[in-house]
Amino acid sequence: MDKIQNRANIRPNRCFFTWDIQYACNFKCSYCFFCNSWEEEKKKNRYPGLEKWKQIWDDICKKYGGGHVHISGGEPFCYPDIFEITKHLIKNFTVEFDTNLSWDVDKFMKEIGPERVKFAASFHPQFAKFEEHLVKIKKLKDAGYDFGINYVAHPTQLENMPYYKQKLDELHVSLDVMPFRGTYQGKEYPVSYTEEEKRLIESVDKNTASRMLEAYAPKKKEEQKNTDNSENNEKKTEQKEEVNKIQSDPNDSTAHYAKTNKHYHKLCRMGQMYTKILPNGDAYRCCLQKPEGLLGNLIDGTFKFYEEPKICVYDKCPCWVAMITDEEENWLFHWRTPKVRPFLNK
């Protein structure tokens, strides 16, 4: 293991890990990305065991310092030894869970305190009852856990959003609305939301949903032309050289890409300060999971962060908070974590 490569002075000042711990879930929501492929996705899962995971995360901490681990899936709380993995992680990292809260929250509260844990809990009306969900939310919130609720704005789930927001506001719990990305009744979303539907979504969530709708909206041709001209004029010599090198490689899958991404050709810290980890241990620069963005494999011991920001060479970047250098005002607000509080004696 190499000596520590401190990231504390590089914004966002900690390393971030999105860990899709497994592709398996006890819910089968119709709007899930995996709704028609769960059995196939499960084949990608690897289970190296508790002790191996402890060693992996200890090694990462020694090399890069502590950070924030956002555990998703699938449903993380269906994963073997998830409580024990969490207990070990919080020694050096803050931990966040994307979860449907279908598990025993009382057991969790008894074994793991709130000091370094955050919940981005989701509410799925197709499989959960809101009032029962609210009881668990209140327990965790009252116990001091950092908490927020995610809600998918599927066209069939818009009507009750104001009621959910009202009830969550009473508990001082945020509601982040995720625009639906997919096909419903032959229409592609989120571009197919009506103006009335967009107003409703933005009235419930003026921050996250509004930014995401703006990020996913197709650019007007003239706007795209102006953006491309501006970006081309501002490119630094070293950026042009790197892009030319990438595009001259006949084996590179990005060589044919057109400049339709507002991040295209810009220096980005994704891969230097962030990685997306898949259930098989593969770690990528960002959520696109392109071969040229592979940073290695955690389980096999080949994972390494970049030592500097790299050019974004993707034509279609789905990330609305990419870590573009010199544009921190557009994304730094998102890369916040629970405050690292001292552990309380139980």
Summary of the structure (lengths in Angstrom):
residues: 346
radius of gyration: 20.7
end to end distance: 35.0
largest distance: 61.0
contacts: 1013
relative contact order: 0.12
helix: 33%
strand: 18%
